[in-house]
Amino acid sequence: MSDKKEVNLSGLRQNKGVWLVKVPKYLSQQWEKVTEKGEVGKISIEKKQGKTEVCFTLNEELAAMTAAGEKEESLQAPREYPFTMHTVGAQTMVVFSQADAGESVIQGGGKEESASGLGRDEVSLEGTVVHRAECRPVVSDSYMKVKRLQVKSVKPQRLVQQLDRAVATVFKPVANHDFNLEYEKKKKSDGKMVRADRQLVLDLLFSAFEKHQYYSFKDLVDITKQPVTYLKEIMREIGVCNRKGVHKSTWELKPEYRHHQPSEEEE
């Protein structure tokens, strides 16, 4: 394919080892301000009590920061950054670089060549990662000022604003819709309808019929809180449903269970 690019593997042949170091964002931003041949800082590697200690010292000129906010503020960034070392483990990581045409790239042996002679947007293998580390600043007053500045500079995309008057809109939000409330009420009511002990249901029914002779089936469901099918099964044994007359569609106890006088329909 025409978009395929060749990779310069001279770094692999030279077996160059590189360090993969994580640095704070503001530190990398300061590095970008350095001139092409400028110095960003120095790294010191020392052995203390048999342990290797690595520390990066930021260039004094780059330590001076300017905070852009309501008013420009001069800050002094921390200069000392001890390394926290990590093992590479079983991972194999490599570092690549890409140079545009016309830019200079450093080839093996320190020889400088033009990228245009190597091909546009050439990708080169720089080396294999042999050490991983984190570059962390020493916590100090200057560091805390920089962190406070970073928090202030990051503005949320959405803000909560309190309104002093109601906004006239066609559709006003409601806490809950009527159909949702009705559904929740029905769900809650149905959830309570669990079959109770048969004798307990009979006691509730007889107690109710001592107060009134006739009940609609809906009233009996509300009184007993029992499933419809289960309650009908019990009522067919102890009661009858009136199919005509003034008490049509109501239930009453069978003659052997009632203590009321016989209804006019039976006489």
N, C-alpha and C positions, 0 to 999 in steps of 0.2 A: 504494500500500500504506500501511497505517496506521502502519508503523514508519519511514517515510521522514522525514528531518529536513532542514530548510533550513539552508543555510550562509550565514553573514553575510560578505559579500565586501567590506565597507567597507575592509578593509586593502589589497585589491587596487586599489581606486580611488585610494587615497592613495599607492600605490606605495611602501609602507614596506619598507625593507631591513633584514634581521635577520642576526645572526651565529649560526652553528651551532658551539658550542664543546663539546668533550669534556672532562669534568672527572673527577678521581679520585673513587671511590665514597665514601671517607670525607669528602671535601670537601662533596659533595652532602648527606651525612647531617648535617654541621654546619650547613649552610644551613637545613635543616628545623627547627632549634632556634630560629631567629630569630623574633621577634614579628612581627605583621602589618605594622607600619610600621617594623620594624627595618632595620638596615644590615648586609649580608653582607660588604661590602668596597668597595674602590675600584679602578677601572681607570685606568691611566695610559697615554697614547699619546704617544710621543716620536719625533722624527726624529734619528737619529745617523748622520752620514756618508752622508746621502741614503737611509738605510734606516729604515723605520718599525718601532719596537719597542713591543710591547704587553705590559703586565704587570698582573696582578691581585694586589692586596694584601688578604689576609683580615683581617676585623675582629678586633681583639685579643681581645675577649671570646669569640669563636667559636674562637679558636686553642687555648683550654684544653679538652682532651679528658679524659674519664674512661674508663679501661680497666676493663671488667668481666671478671674472671677468678677465680682462686683468692682474690685480694684486689684491691680497687679500687686503681687506680694512676693518678696524674695525669700526663698527658703534654701537651707543647706541640707542636701541629701546626705545620708550616711556614707562614709567612705570605706569602712571595713566590712567585708563580707566573707565570713568563714564558710568553707565548703562542708556539706554533709554528704559523705560518700555512701554509695550504694553499689551492691554487686550487680554485674550484668546478668549473671545466672546462665541458664541454658539458651537464652535468646541470642540470635545473631542479627545485629543491627549495623547498617552501613549508612554513610553520609554521602549524599549527592549534591552537586552544585550545578547551576545552570547559568550560562552567560549569553547575553544577546550579542548579535553581530556588531562588531566595532569596539566591544569592550575587551579589556586585557584579562587574561587568565593566567594563573601560575601553574606551570607544568612541572613534571618531575625534574629534580636537580636545580630548582630555583630559576629555571629559564622562563622568561616572559614571552608569550606569543599573542598574536591578535586572534580573537575568536572568529573573525571573519575568514581567516585562513583555515579554521577547523570546521566550519559549517555553522549556519545560523541556529541559534538557541541550542548550543551543544550542551549535553548533559555529561558531567564527569563524575567519576567515583573518587571521592576524597579519601576514604579510608574506612576502617572497621572500628566500631565503638568498643573501646577496651575498658572505659570507666564511665560510670554514671554518677552525677552529683547534683546537689541543690545549692544554689548560691543564696544564702540567707543573710540579711543584714543584722548587725548587732542592735538589739532594741535599745533605743535612746530617745531623748526628747526630739531630736531632729527627725528620727524615723516616725514617731507618733504624729508629728506635724504633717509629714508627707502623707500618711495614711488618712488623716482627717481631711486633707485636701482632696484625696481621691474619692472619699465618700461624698463630699459636697459636689464634686464635679459630675458624678453619675446621677442624673436626674431621671426619675421614673417616667416611662412613656405615658402612663395613665395617672391622673391625679383625682382625688376625691374632693369635691367642692360642695360646700354647704350653701343651699339656696335659701334666700330670705322670703320668697313667696312661691306659691304653687305655679307650676308651668302648665299653661293651657295646651293640652294635647287631645287628639281625637280619641285615642285609646289610653286610658289611665290604667296603670298596673293595679292588680288586686292581690290581696294576701293569698287567697285561694278561691277557685271557681266553685260555683254551686254544684256542678256535676261531680267535682272531686269530693266535696263535703258529703254529698249524698252517698257516693260510693264508699267512702271511709266509714260512714254511719252504718251502712248495710253490712260492710265487711266486719265491723266490730260486733254488730248484733248477731251475725251468723257465727262468728267465732265463739260466742258464748253458748250456742245451742249444741251442747254435748249431751249424749244420752245419760240421764241420771238413773239411779236405782228405781225400779218399777214401783216399789211400795212408796217411795218418796214422791213420785209423780202422782200416784193415787191419792196420797194425803193432801197434796196441793189442790187437786181437782175437787175432792169432797169438801175441803175447807171453803173453796170458792163457791161451790153450789149451795152451801149453807147460807150464804149471803144473798145470792140471787138464783132464780130458777133457770134463767135462760142466758146463754152466752154465745156470741159469734165465735167462730173458730179462731179468728185473728186474736180475739181477747184471750182465748185459752192459751195460744202460743205465747203471748206476752206474759201471761201469769206464770206458766211453767218453764219458759225458756227452753223448750224441747224441740227437736227436729220435727217437721211437719209429718213425715211418714210415721215416725215412732208414736207421735201423739194421736194420730188418727187410728192407729192400731189399738191403742188403749181405749179411746173414746167409743169405738165400735162395740167393745165388750161391756162398757158400763153405761153408755148413753145412746141417744137416738137423735137424728137430725130431722127437724121439722121441715117438711117439703111444701107446706101450704099454711094458710091462715095468717093471723097477725104476727106470729112468731116465726115466719118463714125464714129459712136459712140459718136458724139458730139451733144450738145444741142444748139438750137437757138430759138429766139422768133417767135411766130406765126405772119403771115403777118400783122394782124391788130395792133400789138404792136411794130413791128420793124420800125426803121427809115432807115435801110440799103436798098440797092437795092435788088430785088429778086435774090436768088441764081440760078446758072446755072441749077441745077436739076429741079427747078420749071418751067423754061422756056420751 
